[in-house]
Amino acid sequence: MLKKFLRWLIIGGTLFFVLSNLKNNWDNVTSVRIENHGWLFLFLALVTTVIAQIWAGWVWTWILKSYQQPIKTSTGIGIYMITNLGKYLPGNIGHFYARIVAINKAGSDWGTASLSVLLELLLLVCAALAIAVIGSGLGWMKSSSSLGIQILVLGLILIGIHPKFLNYPLKILSQKKKIAQEPVYLTKYPLVPLLGETGFLLWRGAGFILAWMVLKMITPAQILPLLGTFSFAWLLGLVVPGAPGGLGVFEATAIALLDTEKFPAANVLVTVAIYRLISILSEVIAAGIGTKLVKDKAKFFS
């Protein structure tokens, strides 16, 4: 009951904030028009975001290989993109569960399957937080949270993804449950997957910047603030519980962080709405591509 209340409180609060800003800037929002060049940037933003989805699936297969999971690269990418739509189910964890089930059906034990999905989440948090920390430290964006706290959290996660700590839960589980199938342990620090997830955030950030250019061209000096703000807003949308796909949380954070003196409020509101539509459409397109990549769908999704 409490979880359900908190979920609706988070969703309600963020939607109220977004709608309040929309109401206060309604006249400016309705005056915004997409020029001819804007449609080109809209298309480029969509293509870039679809590429980001494929990239994320590819990086996920690197993580699976780190755990010696018997899944082909193309199949792994397909599973990732198909299950990604599960993030829009209540609770914002449906995609994680679907991936764990798919890996288990491929022959992995539940413990290893769960940790491989958890590692991807931790690497995404690391990548987004690293960009946000750099953005705050260099003054790319304004942030209400302490830079010291951000650095501390980032440091703890970077330590936590060391094999010594990640393998510990598997060892405990195998001892207590007396698992017949020996779990596969991580043998080296996941630096390459971490860099891959950083690349994913840069792809997504590029899509956000292109979405901004649908309405207005930007200067080189605005690129880094937009990228830093996007990363932090995306991070909160990822980790805040209850908001399906980060709906509302991403938008509210981006609106709150972008300096209205440099980025007009009306443009911010329209851009986050455009980018949300682009994001959803790109995930649907990617899922469609995924259905072509996964040959034996019954094996993983039955």
Secondary structure, DSSP 8 states (H G I E B T S, - for coil): -HHHHHHHHHHHHHHHHHHHHHHHTHHHHHT----HHHHHHHHHHHHHHHHHHHHHHHHHHHHHHHTT----HHHHHHHHHHHGGGGGSTBS-HHHHHHHHHHHHTT--HHHHHHHHHHHHHHHHHHHHHHHHHHHHTTSS--SS-HHHHHHHHHHHHHHTSHHHHHHHHHHHHHHHT-SS------S--HHHHHHHHHHHHHHHHHHHHHHTTT----HHHHHHHHHHHHHHHHHHHHSTB-GGGTTHHHHHHHHHS-TTTS-HHHHHHHHHHHHHHHHHHHHHHHHHHHHH-S-HHHHH-
